[in-house]
Amino acid sequence: MASTAWKDLPVEVILKICELLYHEHYSSLVNFARSKKAHYTIAITFLARTLRIFGDDAKTLALSVREHVKRLHRDKAFKHVRHLAISSPGSTTAGHMRPFFKSLGFTTRREDYDSIRPRSRYEYWYLPPPARDVDYDSRFENLGTIERLAPVEQQIGRVDEDWHPLADLIKRLPRLTDLIYHCPRLIPPCLLQALHEHQPRCRLHIDDFRLHNSATQPPFVDPHEFMVVTSPCLYSITLQLRRYSPSDHDPPEVDIISTTQRILSRLAPNLKEVHLRGDPRCIWGPSEIDYPLHIFWKHLDIHQPPREAPGSLSCLQLYAPLDGAIPAQDLANWSMHTDFAALQTLKFDDSISMDALDYLVSASHGFPSLERLHFILKTPQELEEADSASRYYQLVRQFISRLRGLHELGITWWHRDIDLGTILTPELQILLLRSCRDGHPTARDVTQIRKRCPFLTELTLTVLRSKGDANETAVYRELGALPRLQQLSLEMDARLPPPVLDGFLPPDPSFDNYDREPFINYHRETSFFKCYLNGHYRDAFINGAMDENLALDIFRTISRAKPNHSIPLQKLVIRFDTLSGYESPGLGKYSCEFHRPWQVERSLRDDSHEPLVAQELDKQTRLKSRATQDNSATSSLRPNWNNRDAIFRRIWPERSEGSKWREDWQSYPLSPSTFT
């Protein structure tokens, strides 16, 4: 739009445009702010919305706060700050966290100030960050765990005075709505007091909720901890659950879950979200087998119903104890301390047991408020008996079919015995179905989704790659028939087929004589994976090769199938499925180069020459893996004891003499006649 045209628009309209850019295309918002001083004045409303403070010691924290205050004062933007996120030692800011930052630095990416860099070598463990900073309903899905640091390494958080500059900043943010505390210790008293006195309506999210002093012998109530758990601002807590060995720096865990349930029903007046998360590096804990559970505030007996009205959680995220499935007793304990009829979000981050499913089905209230449900089911291997599997899937169907207001549904280890016609409702807007081999959705299943869910806007689906043949292409075309689908995530299954114990897997009719020969493996005589033929690896190579052209081809195939007057597909994310119900060999050095994750989006710019923008995700990880392979001192000396290289070269010969294999391969396009 020309500069003169902007002058004719009311400020209210420009603010609406800026808000759209803030959510959908942040770099354009930054460019708009840079174009003119008047535009900057308008855009600051959104550029200043989220502040991220990092500090691993008092000096770094004070510097970070001072830079923010300086910019806020210059732009008169204190009133625009809505969200304040605080993180400390060793955050992977330069890597995973950097795209997650959005601050007053006004860079084209959502980065923190370049002058504020972590100086500690100790790191958090982060999963990929949320796509939108303001999406606080889903922010817990992607936050990683916080690494425990030795006492000598915990520089920040020990002295309350270190936090006074940040407390003073909080006092100057009149419209602060959310404070996210993502640090290894409880929020300092001065920050909590600043919230109580100056921002009583602000919601406090604690991402590493722990009661350290309750683990002492004997346990005692610390005034600071009591102040936190009784805070009227406390809105959500995340419990990172792990089991400690005697050599760990911290004492053994208390029964933190029981303690949280007491707090919920007795002490925390406005606690609405509880998230239990397991540390992927550790065995889950605590366990009464390994440690005696300390009695904390024992006058609040967890085994008795609360004397007053129970808590009223809107979101509960559960994790299984002791490497097992979530039992019914866990649900029964939580139901004594919160009203399940008020739950809007229920997530199971580990497999759910059959007795827990039975408990959900028999619940008298029927979860009338539930809008978001995420299941992780037991694998087919865990349900070995036919009667057991039949009963298990029947309970899943019964429970989901009772939910009438469900807007979001996620099922990991979906099985074909869970009939989509039974569990899908017209109100559903977001659907996630992750399945395993022999149970992936077909084009007919997608048709059923289309008929049952006319308002579906987001879909995650596992797709079995079959060399781009007619069956695979039919799935993409049927996905395009979903009239309102805007965001699609495909998890490609390109693994070798499940192995067999004796003999060889049957050959495909397309195999030639070389393909029918047994695959040569260095460990063939002792390996479980000696059942494969060369052709099976040939198919795995073709299915696993994902370059930009194929990603764009899939997007276009889906888009061309869109009905007239339907909402166009806006974003497609392609990843290779890691959900496996069996162990199979991989493609070795080729996997990292082939199994590339892609994101394809429509360009929002009206002057763009390319209507689609394809971006390789996690590219830096792939390049680091490539450098490791190239720099390996033994890679060139190790004899080639398998014929992956020969199979690769039969598919993709050298383009020129001596060319590198990474430069020679390309994906095969979608075609009903490909490799038939």
Buried (B, 14 or more C-beta within 10 A) or exposed (E): EEEEEBEEEEEEEBBEBBBBBBBEBBEBBBBBBEEEEEBBBBBBBBBBBBBBBBBBBBEBBBBBBEBBBEBBEEBEBBBBBBBBBBBBBBBBBEEBBBBBBBBBBBBEEBBBBEEBEBBBEBBBBBEEBBBBBBEBBEBBBBBBBBBBBEEEBBBBBEEBEBBBBBBEBBBBBEEBBBBBBBBBBBBBBBBBBBBBEBBEEBBBBBBBBBBBBBBEEEBEEBEBBBBBBEBBBBBBBBBBBBBBEEEBEBBBBBBBBBBBBBBBBBBBEBBBBBBBBBBEEBBBBBBEEBBEBBBBBEEBEBEEEBEEEBBBBBBBBBBBBBEEBBBBEBBEBBBBBBBBBBBBBBBBBBBBBBBBBBBBBEBEEBBEBBBBBBBBBBBBEBBEEEEEBEBBBBBBBBBBBBBEEBBBBBBBBBBBBBEBEEBBBEBBBBBBBBBBBEBBBBBEBBBBBBEBBEEBBBBBBBBBBBBBBBEBBBBBBBBBBBBEBBBBBBBBBBBBBBBEEEEBBEBBEEBEEBBEBEBBBEEBEEEEBBBBBBBBBBBBBBBBBBBBEBBBBBBBBBBEBBEEEBEEBBBBBBBBBEBEBBEBBBBEBBBBBBBBBBBBBBEBEEEEEEEBBBEBBEEEEBEEBBEEEEEEEEEEEEEEEBBBEEBBEBBBEEEEEEEEBEEBBEBBEBBEEBBE
